[in-house]
């Protein structure tokens, strides 16, 4: 019996990798970045401190559900909080400069 598209998608999602955890930050040499969609507040937390606060096995989706913005009071359970490994750290670890991240494409002036 042929499978349907819905069944194919379900099997694909079932075999997908588990969501990243706060403890994964240590392995990747990255900080935790948490932000508020309501007020725009953004916080970078060093990996050891993030593990101390939230636990090494806490996934980002779990973290977003329990987080609360200390500036405006927005709650993650309402979908107003986001969390991820620091994008800045990812690029730094791969040798990309801040100038490249800002879209600087000008060639250096000849001397």
Secondary structure, 3 states (H helix, E strand, C coil): CCCCHHHHHHHHHHCCCCCCECCHHHHHCCCEEEEECCCCCEEEECHHHHHHHHCCCCEHHHHHHHCECCCCCCEHHHCCEEEEECHHHHHHHCCCCHHHHCCCCCCCCCC
